């Protein structure tokens, strides 16, 4: 992914394929390689309905068949246009049968009040969960961009100025977006899986059942 935040679909497919192969190998030989939850804080706007059976959907279906929980952000443009992969979200199965598969979970962003949805958060037909995604403080690489403080006053050896919006040498930044809400929900799912236990059974059927139960548990929660 380049500095502009854009990645070619072919690269994304290569990464998803590599994750799938690692996961399958883990289920067969080394449980430490198993992928329990896949967070996708990214997406694209589909031009037509073919996205429901396209290459991205196909790989995510294969991951779900193997028991991987896929969590995707709904996007940040305040639209109801299909934003893939979040637009692939579906209702959690009511019954856990041998063929039941955990669906993609789509995540929107809430405001700091915890009760309203951020205006920028896309309004997709199905939003599985809404989690904190506005003014989120998180760690960042120690970089200093080309920006400058908007105002500066010097008095002797003391410099007083407004904050430099591109200076992250303090190691932290404040951001907003469904990309930040999505990993919050992914972490909740991971916690639910740990709380349930029995993680040593990494067969596809066992992982699918655990995943569906984790989705049921976490989708019903309200988090600010």
N, C-alpha and C positions, 0 to 999 in steps of 0.2 A: 504494500500500500504506500503510495507516495505521500509527500507532505501535504498535498491538497485533499487527502482523505479519500481518494478514489482508487479502486482496485479493479483490474480487468477480471471479468467473469471467469476466464480460463484459469487465472491464478486462484480465485476463490474455489473453484471446482477441484483444483489440484489439492488444495489444503483440506477440503472436506473429504476427499477420497483418501488422503493420507491418514486423517483422523479415523475414518471408518476402518481402514486396514489395521491401524494400531489397535483399535478397540476390539476387532475380531481376533487378532492375535492374542490380546490380553485375555479374552474369554476362553481361548483354547489352551494357552500356555502360561501366561503370567498375569495374574489379576491386578498387579500394580499398574498395568498399562490401560486398564479399562477407563472409559470416559463416562462418568455418571451424568454430568450436566454440561451442555454446550451453550455458552452465551454468545449471541450474535447481535452486537450493538452496531448494526449496519443494515443496509438494504437498498433497494432500487424500486422505482415506480414501473409497474408492468404496463405495457402498451396494449395488451389484449388479455383474454382469458387463458391463453396457453400456459401462463405461469403455473397453473395448478398441476400441470403434468410435465413441466420442463425439467432440464437437467438439475437445477438447484432443488426443486421439489423431490425429484427422484432420489437424490443422495440423502436428503433429510428423511425421506420415508425409510430408506435403508438403515439409517442410524436409529430411527424410532423402532423399527422391527427388531433391532438388536438391543433395545432397552435404554437408549440414550435419551435424556430429556433435553429438548431443544427450546431455548428461550430467545425471543427476538423483540427488539424495540419497534414500536409502531411508527416511528418517524416524527419529524418536528415541523411540519408545514401547515398544521391546522386543517388538513384536508381529509376527505373520505376516500381518496384514490387508493387503489390497491398497492400497498407497500410491501414488497416481498423481502424476506420470508415471513414477516409478521402476518401478512394477509393469508397465509396458509393455516392459521390457527383454527382449531375446531373445539367443540365442546368435549369435556372429559367424559369417557364412556361411563354409563350408569352402572353397568355390570362388568366385573373383571372376569372375562372369559379367556380361554386359551388363545383366542385370536385378537383380543383387545390390545390396542397399541396406544401409547401415550402420545397425544397430539402436540403440535407446536403450541407453545404458550406465547401470546403477544402481550407486551407490557407498555402501558402509557405512563406519563409523568404527572405527579401531583404537585401542587404548590406547597410551600412550607406550612400552610395551615392544616394540611393533611386531609382536608374535606373537599377541596375543589381541584378540578383537573386543570393543568396548565393549558393556556389558550393555544400554544404551539403544538400540543400533543395531538397527533392525528386521530380522527374519529373513525376507526375502522369498524366494519360490521360486527366484529367480535374482538373485544379487548379483554383478555383473560384476567389481567390484574393491573392496578395502578399503584405505583410506588413513588417515593420521593425522588424528584428529578429536577428541582429548581434550586439554584444557589447551593449546589452540593460542593462541599470542600473535599478535595482529594489531593493525593500526592502527584507531583509532576517532575519530569527530568529538570535538572538544574540548568536552565537555559535563560538567556536574555535576548529578546528579539530586538527589532529596529525601532520599537516605540519609544516615546519620551514622555515624561510627566507633562501635563498640560500647563502647570504653573510651578514656578520655583523661586524661592527667596533665599538669598545668602546673607548671613550675618556672622562675620568673622570666619571661624572654622565650621560653623553650623550651617547645614543646608536643610531648609524646610521645603517640601514639595508634595504635590499630589501623587497618588500612586501611579507607577508606570505599568500600564495594562499588559505589557509584553515581558515584564521582568519576573521570572519564576525562580530566581536564584534562592529564594527562601524555601523552595521545595514543595510549595503548596499553591493551589489555584482554586478559584470558585467558578463552577461551570453549571450549565443547565442543559437538559436534553433527555430524551428517552434512552439514550445510550447509557446514562447514569442510573436511571430507574431500573433498567433491565438486569444488571448484575445484582442489584439489591434483591430482586425476586429470585434470581438464580441461586443466590446464597441461602435464601429461605428454603428452597427446594433441597439443596445439599444438606442443610441442617435437618430437615425432615427425614431424609434418607438415613442420616447417621442416627437420629433418635429412634428410628424403627429398628435398626440393627440388622443382623443377618447379612451383612455385606459381603461375606465370603462366597456366597452363592452368586456367581456372575453369569449364570446361564441366561440366554435371552429372555426366556419366559419369566424367570424370577425377577430380572431387572425391569421388565415391562410392568409386572404387577406392583413392584415397589414404586416405580415411577408414577403410575396412575394414582396410587394412594397418596403419594407426596403432593401431586397436583391438587387432589381433592382437599387435602389439608391446607395448603397454602393459598389457593384461589379464594377460599372462604374468609381469609383473614383481611383485616383492614390495617394498613400500615401508613403512618404519616411520614 
